[in-house]
């Protein structure tokens, strides 16, 4: 669908590259200590990190202690943050 919108001129080349990068982002599982390290490197609280990832504070807390594993879009966003920094998702 995005390709069709690009072909008719409704999505520019830059946005199309961003879309492609997000769709084809290879993701790997992220252990609790790596999630915490990402957050601390960004100098944000768990609450702010949760807001950026569009999840709850308790979810971030559970990720960081290993009670829960991120998956789907959250895992993709965490991998993107690891590669490009928190600014990539703001």
C-alpha positions as CSV (number, residue, x, y, z in Angstrom):
1,X,0.0,0.0,0.0
2,X,2.8,2.4,0.9
3,X,4.5,1.6,-2.4
4,X,1.3,2.5,-4.3
5,X,1.0,5.8,-2.3
6,X,4.6,6.6,-3.2
7,X,4.0,5.9,-6.9
8,X,1.2,8.4,-7.0
9,X,3.2,11.0,-5.2
10,X,1.5,11.0,-1.8
11,X,4.6,9.7,0.0
12,X,8.0,11.2,-0.7
13,X,11.2,9.3,-1.1
14,X,12.4,10.1,2.4
15,X,9.3,8.7,4.1
16,X,9.3,5.7,1.9
17,X,12.9,4.9,3.0
18,X,11.9,5.3,6.6
19,X,8.9,3.0,6.0
20,X,11.1,0.4,4.3
21,X,13.7,0.6,7.2
22,X,11.0,-0.1,9.8
23,X,9.4,-2.9,7.8
24,X,12.6,-4.7,7.2
25,X,14.1,-4.2,10.5
26,X,15.7,-7.4,11.7
27,X,15.0,-7.9,15.3
28,X,16.6,-10.0,17.9
29,X,15.4,-10.8,21.4
30,X,16.5,-8.3,24.0
31,X,17.5,-9.5,27.5
32,X,16.5,-7.5,30.6
33,X,19.9,-6.0,31.2
34,X,20.1,-4.7,27.6
35,X,16.7,-3.0,27.9
36,X,17.7,-1.3,31.1
37,X,21.0,-0.3,29.6
38,X,19.2,1.3,26.6
39,X,17.0,3.3,28.9
40,X,19.8,4.4,31.1
41,X,21.9,5.4,28.1
42,X,19.1,7.6,27.0
43,X,18.9,9.2,30.5
44,X,15.2,8.6,30.9
45,X,13.0,7.1,33.6
46,X,11.0,4.0,33.2
47,X,7.9,6.1,32.9
48,X,9.3,8.2,30.1
49,X,10.7,5.1,28.3
50,X,7.2,3.5,28.6
51,X,5.6,6.6,27.1
52,X,8.0,6.7,24.2
53,X,7.3,3.0,23.5
54,X,3.6,3.4,23.9
55,X,3.4,0.9,26.7
56,X,2.8,0.9,30.5
57,X,5.3,1.6,33.2
58,X,4.6,-1.9,34.7
59,X,5.5,-3.5,31.3
60,X,8.9,-1.7,31.2
61,X,9.5,-2.7,34.8
62,X,8.7,-6.4,34.0
63,X,11.0,-6.3,30.9
64,X,13.8,-5.0,33.0
65,X,13.5,-7.7,35.7
66,X,12.9,-10.5,33.2
67,X,9.3,-11.3,34.2
68,X,8.1,-10.4,30.6
69,X,9.7,-10.3,27.2
70,X,9.0,-7.5,24.7
71,X,7.6,-8.7,21.4
72,X,6.1,-7.4,18.1
73,X,6.2,-3.6,17.7
74,X,7.8,-3.0,21.1
75,X,10.7,-5.3,20.2
76,X,11.1,-3.6,16.9
77,X,11.2,-0.2,18.6
78,X,13.7,-1.4,21.1
79,X,16.0,-2.7,18.4
80,X,15.6,0.6,16.5
81,X,16.5,2.6,19.6
82,X,19.5,0.4,20.1
83,X,20.7,1.0,16.5
84,X,19.8,4.7,16.2
85,X,19.2,6.1,19.6
86,X,16.0,7.3,21.3
87,X,15.7,10.3,19.0
88,X,14.9,7.9,16.1
89,X,11.4,7.2,17.6
90,X,10.6,10.7,18.9
